[in-house]
Amino acid sequence: MEHPAAAAHAMLPVLLLVLDLGGTVVFAVSGAMVAVRHRPDIFSVLVLAFAAGNVGGITRDVLIGAVPPAAIADLRYSGVSALAGLLTFFWYPISAPPSARPPRRDTSRRPISETGNITLVGSWTSR
């Protein structure tokens, strides 16, 4: 029979990995939520989820000399960030309260009118 301290010592790396991946998920979701509020495409949400979830850990690893950083060497970190970004991208618009959703913008006429106003003002001031 194995000693309880030895079993706890053997489970410590697993616990640290679970906590590290859990932190990555939390930060990736927060970064993806910020991105989704601005209505970008899915690639932008995934990039921001990866950046928010992993850049802090990458910086920590580089500063303490653990090269290559765990978030780059272990694909589980990228996978967890991508999964959190995808879930947030598809689930956030459904679950967010109406006050948190950004208003839909009608961009069909806006660029033409803004360009026309800028051209009119620019030609009027250059005379």
C-alpha positions as CSV (number, residue, x, y, z in Angstrom):
1,M,0.0,0.0,0.0
2,E,1.3,3.4,-1.0
3,H,1.9,6.1,1.7
4,P,-0.7,9.0,1.5
5,A,2.0,11.6,1.3
6,A,3.5,9.8,-1.8
7,A,0.1,9.7,-3.4
8,A,-0.5,13.4,-2.8
9,H,3.0,14.2,-4.1
10,A,2.2,12.2,-7.3
11,M,-1.1,14.1,-7.8
12,L,0.5,17.6,-7.4
13,P,1.6,18.0,-11.1
14,V,-1.9,17.0,-12.2
15,L,-3.5,19.5,-9.8
16,L,-1.1,22.3,-11.0
17,L,-2.0,21.5,-14.7
18,V,-5.7,21.6,-13.9
19,L,-5.4,24.9,-12.1
20,D,-3.2,26.4,-14.9
21,L,-5.7,25.3,-17.6
22,G,-8.6,26.5,-15.5
23,G,-6.9,30.0,-15.3
24,T,-6.3,29.9,-19.0
25,V,-10.0,29.2,-19.6
26,V,-11.2,32.0,-17.4
27,F,-8.9,34.6,-19.0
28,A,-9.6,33.3,-22.5
29,V,-13.4,33.6,-21.9
30,S,-12.9,37.2,-20.6
31,G,-10.9,38.2,-23.6
32,A,-13.4,36.6,-26.0
33,M,-16.3,38.4,-24.3
34,V,-14.5,41.7,-24.8
35,A,-14.1,40.8,-28.4
36,V,-17.6,39.6,-29.0
37,R,-19.0,42.9,-27.6
38,H,-17.5,44.6,-30.6
39,R,-19.0,42.2,-33.1
40,P,-15.8,41.0,-34.9
41,D,-15.3,37.9,-37.0
42,I,-14.5,34.5,-35.4
43,F,-10.8,34.8,-36.1
44,S,-10.5,38.0,-34.1
45,V,-12.3,36.4,-31.1
46,L,-9.9,33.4,-31.2
47,V,-6.8,35.7,-31.3
48,L,-8.0,37.8,-28.4
49,A,-9.0,34.7,-26.4
50,F,-5.5,33.2,-27.0
51,A,-3.8,36.5,-26.1
52,A,-5.8,37.1,-22.9
53,G,-5.5,33.4,-21.9
54,N,-1.9,32.8,-22.6
55,V,0.2,35.9,-22.8
56,G,0.5,36.3,-19.1
57,G,1.7,32.8,-18.7
58,I,4.1,33.1,-21.6
59,T,5.5,36.3,-20.1
60,R,5.9,34.6,-16.7
61,D,7.7,31.6,-18.2
62,V,10.1,33.8,-20.2
63,L,10.9,36.0,-17.2
64,I,11.7,33.0,-15.0
65,G,13.7,31.3,-17.7
66,A,11.4,28.4,-18.5
67,V,11.9,28.3,-22.2
68,P,10.0,27.4,-24.3
69,P,6.9,28.6,-22.5
70,A,4.4,26.0,-21.5
71,A,1.6,27.7,-23.5
72,I,3.6,27.3,-26.7
73,A,5.2,23.9,-26.0
74,D,1.9,22.2,-24.8
75,L,-0.9,22.4,-27.3
76,R,-3.5,21.9,-24.5
77,Y,-3.2,25.6,-23.7
78,S,-4.0,26.7,-27.3
79,G,-6.8,24.1,-27.5
80,V,-8.4,25.3,-24.3
81,S,-8.1,28.9,-25.4
82,A,-9.6,28.1,-28.8
83,L,-12.5,26.1,-27.3
84,A,-13.2,28.9,-24.8
85,G,-13.2,31.4,-27.7
86,L,-15.5,29.3,-29.9
87,L,-18.0,28.7,-27.0
88,T,-18.0,32.4,-26.2
89,F,-18.4,33.4,-29.8
90,F,-21.5,31.3,-30.4
91,W,-23.0,31.3,-26.9
92,Y,-22.5,35.0,-25.8
93,P,-25.0,36.6,-28.2
94,I,-27.7,34.2,-27.0
95,S,-27.0,34.4,-23.2
96,A,-26.1,38.1,-22.8
97,P,-28.7,40.4,-21.4
98,P,-30.1,42.9,-24.0
99,S,-28.3,45.8,-22.2
100,A,-24.9,44.2,-22.7
101,R,-25.4,43.6,-26.4
102,P,-24.1,46.2,-28.7
103,P,-26.7,47.8,-31.0
104,R,-26.7,46.7,-34.6
105,R,-25.4,49.4,-36.9
106,D,-26.8,50.1,-40.2
107,T,-23.7,50.7,-42.3
108,S,-25.4,50.6,-45.7
109,R,-25.5,54.4,-46.0
110,R,-23.0,55.6,-43.5
111,P,-19.7,55.5,-45.4
112,I,-21.1,57.3,-48.4
113,S,-22.6,60.1,-46.4
114,E,-19.5,60.5,-44.2
115,T,-17.2,60.6,-47.3
116,G,-19.5,63.1,-49.0
117,N,-19.4,65.4,-45.9
118,I,-15.6,65.2,-45.6
119,T,-15.2,65.9,-49.3
120,L,-17.6,68.9,-49.2
121,V,-15.9,70.4,-46.1
122,G,-12.4,69.7,-47.6
123,S,-13.2,71.4,-50.9
124,W,-14.9,74.4,-49.1
125,T,-11.9,75.0,-46.8
126,S,-9.3,74.7,-49.6
127,R,-10.7,77.7,-51.5
